[in-house]
């Protein structure tokens, strides 16, 4: 068994356990504000990350960690886990399907294994390096080729209200050029929808590594192109664009025109 496949199996088992924890929603939420009033974590974000971290370290005590809620440590083994205990916390708070658990493992060459699990829709996407991508055990491929004017595109918006005004200008310019736009509320799930063909493309600025680490590997293994601009994009970091090879250049050109996002 390869290391990547071993890590994938571990990530899947842990994601399922975290999902079982999270489907039992509390009757009352405690909210911890992060970057602003609209950016917060619930007590369940913390409980989920605690479960995931404990399970990883029990199996692989020398691995590193990067967690959205602060579970960070250097790797002694060469493997680092990138964890989002709940991607789409607002969806989770409002009991809207689309939130997920995202768990990835990487080495110096990039992604080794990735799992994105959406308990509310019973959807589990997974991939390991060189092994293809799967949704609920079935092989998946992105839609390709797709013309820009026939593309169903997903996106996400910033917590910062001033940045949303800039993003709105981009959406206004982009909408006449595409089939339609969807905003579902969780970057990892939306990227996986590109991998499995429920969306033709996805883009968002201001995302963090834990948002795209697992889903990026899954999308790549499903044949999609992914670009991540790690520089500053109109004051935002990490612009991610995911689409099939025919669509990606055309969508990227539209997004980059005028630096409107």
N, C-alpha and C positions, 0 to 999 in steps of 0.2 A: 504494500500500500504506500503510495507516495505521501510525502508530507502535506502537500496541498489538499489531497483527498481526506487525510486524517483530520486536518484542521477544519475542513468543511463539515465533516460529520459531527465534530465537537460543536461548531458554531450552530448547526441546525438543532442539535439536542438542547443547547442552552436557550436558543431563541424560542423554542416551543415551551420551555419552562417559564421564561419571562412572559410569554403570551398568556399562559394559564394564570399567572399572577395578575396580569393587567386586566383581564376580562372581568374580574371581580372589582368593579368600580366602587370607590367609596361613596358614602352618602354625602360627604362634605370634603371639599378640596382645600388644602393649604397651598397658597401660591407664594413662591419666592421670586421677586422681581430680579431680572438680570440686566440686560442693556437698556431697558425702558419699561414703561407701564404695560406695553403689549407683549413684551418678551419675558416669559416667566417659566418656571418649572413647578410641577406639583410634587406632593410627597410621593406620588407613584413613580415619577421620573427617577427620584432618588432610590426608591425601593427596587426598581427594575435594574438600575445600574449596579446596585449592591449585589443583587442576585447574580448578574452576569459576571461581574468581576470575581466574586467568590468562586464561581464554577470554573472560570478560566484558570485562576491561580491554583485551584485544587488539582487540576489536570496538568498544568504547565507553569510551575512556579517561577521559572526564569524568563518568562515572556514579558514584553513591555505592554503598556496600556496608554491609549488616548481616549478619554471619555468626555462626553459633552458636559456631564455634571461634575467633572473634576478628578476623576480617577486616572491620574497620570503617573507613569513610572517608566524609567529607562529599561530597555531590553538587555538581558544578558545572553539570550539565546539567538538573537538575530531575527526573531519574530515579534512583531508588535500588533496588538489588537486595537481596532478603531471602532468605538462603540457609540451608538445613539440609542439610549434606553427607551425613549419614545420620540420618534420623529413624527411631527404633526400633533404637538401637545394641545393646540387649540381644538383640533378635531376631537382629541380624546376628552378634553374638558367638556365639550358640547355634545359628546356621544354621537359624533358623526363618523361613519366608516372612512378609512383612508389612513389613519395613524398606523404606525408600524414599529417594529424593533429592527434595528440594523446592526449587524455584527460583521466585521471584516478582519482578516488577518493579512499582514503584508510583511515582505522582507525588503532587502536593499534594492531589489529589482521591481518592486511594485506589488500589486495585489496577488495574494495566494488563494484566498477563499473568501466568499461573501454570501451572506444570507440576509434577506429582507423578508420579514414575516408580518403579514397583516391579519391578525386574528379575527377582526370584525368581518372580513370578507373571506376568511379561510384560504388565503393566498400565500404561498411560500415560494419565493424566487430564490434560486441558489446557483452558484457557479464556483468552479475552481480553475486555476490557471491551466489553459489548454484542454479543458474537459467539456466545453460547451456550457450552455445555460439552460435552466429548467424552471418550469412553473408547475408546482404540485406533482413533480416527477416526470413531466412531459417536456421534451425538448422544445425550445422556443427560438425564433428568429425575428429580428426587427423587420418592419416593412421597408422594402427597397426594391426598385427605385420608386420614389414618390416625388412628384413635382411640387414646388413651393405653393402654387395656387390650389393644390389638392390636399395640402397637409393639415392635419388636425394636431395642433400644437398645445403643449402644456406649459405653464409658467408658475412662478411664485412671486410674491411681493414683499418688500421690506417692512420691518416693524416701524422704522423711522418715517413719519408722515411726510417730511419734506422730500425724502427719496421716492416716496410713492408718486409724488407729482411728476418727477422725471420719468418714472416707469410708465405712468399713464400716457405720457406723450409718445413713448415708444409703442405702446399697445395701439394707440389711435392710428399710428403710421403703419403698423404691421397688419392690422385686421383686414384691410382691403386686399392684401397680398396673399392671404392664406384661406384655407377652408373655414376654420373657426379656431377659437381659443378655449382652453379649459384651465381652471384653477382649482385643483383638488385638495391641496393643503399639506402635502408631505413630499418633500423633494425625493427621498429614496424610493417611495412607491411610484411616483410619477416617472422617474427614470426607468424603473422596472416595467412600467406600462409601455415605454418605448421598446424595451427589450422583447416584450411579448406581443407587441403589435396593437395594443389598445390606444396608443398615441403614436403619431408619426415622428414627433420631436418634442424636446423639452429644453427650456433655457431658464436660467435664474442667476442673478448676481447676488453677492454677499453670502454665499453658502460656505460652510465649513467642511473640513475633511470628513467628519463623522456623518455629514449629510450624504456625501457621494461615494465614500470608499467602497462599500459593499455593492451598491447599485451600479457604480461605474464599471466594476469588474463584470457584473452580470450583463450589463448592456454591451460591453466589448465582446464578451464571449457569445453574445447573441448576434454579433455582426455589425453592431452600431459603431459609429465614430463618436468619440467624446473628446472635447477640448476643454481645458480648464485654464483660463487666463488668471494666473496668480498675482498679477500686478493690480494696480488700482484702476478701476473702471468708473469714472465719474464719482470718485469718492468711495466706491465699493470694491471689495476684494473678491477674488475667485468667481469670475463669470464662467458658469458651466453651460455648455451647449451639447446636446446629445441628439443624434439623428442617424439615419442610414447614410451610406457613403454618397449617394446622389443628392440628397437633400441638404446635408450638413453645410457644404460650401455656400449654397444659395441662402440658407437661413442665417448663417454667420454674417454674410455680406449685408443683409438687411438690418441685422441687429447692430452691426458696427458702423453703419452709415450715419455720419453725424455725431457719433459717440452720444447717442440719445439716452443710454441706460447707464 
